[in-house]
Amino acid sequence: MDSTVIIVILAIASVASVLLFALKGLLDQVPDVIDSAGKARDAWHRFKNPELPPRVDD
């Protein structure tokens, strides 16, 4: 009976460890996703409203 309790405790600790590791990996990617979204938004605005070069009158 004692060994079953130890195995359950170790299993719970292992699952918690894996979940924390996965959460940390996910949270580490958030700044990169935000930067990419900002770059995509800027590129979309440049695509929708291109800046025309100034006219040169001859």
KAQUITA-V205833 format. One record per residue. N is the residue number from 1. PHI is phi as a letter, one per 20 degrees, with the letter a starting at -180 (NA if undefined). D_LAST is the distance of its C-alpha to the last C-alpha in whole Angstrom. Layout:
N|PHI|D_LAST / N|PHI|D_LAST
This chain:
1|NA|96 / 2|f|94 / 3|f|92 / 4|f|91 / 5|f|90 / 6|f|88 / 7|f|86 / 8|f|85 / 9|f|84 / 10|f|82 / 11|f|80 / 12|f|79 / 13|f|78 / 14|f|76 / 15|f|74 / 16|f|73 / 17|f|72 / 18|f|70 / 19|f|68 / 20|f|67 / 21|f|66 / 22|f|64 / 23|f|63 / 24|f|62 / 25|f|60 / 26|f|58 / 27|f|57 / 28|f|56 / 29|e|53 / 30|f|52 / 31|f|50 / 32|f|48 / 33|f|48 / 34|f|46 / 35|f|43 / 36|f|43 / 37|f|42 / 38|f|40 / 39|f|38 / 40|f|38 / 41|f|37 / 42|f|34 / 43|f|33 / 44|f|34 / 45|f|32 / 46|f|29 / 47|f|29 / 48|f|29 / 49|c|26 / 50|f|24 / 51|e|21 / 52|e|18 / 53|f|15 / 54|f|13 / 55|f|9 / 56|d|6 / 57|e|4 / 58|e|0
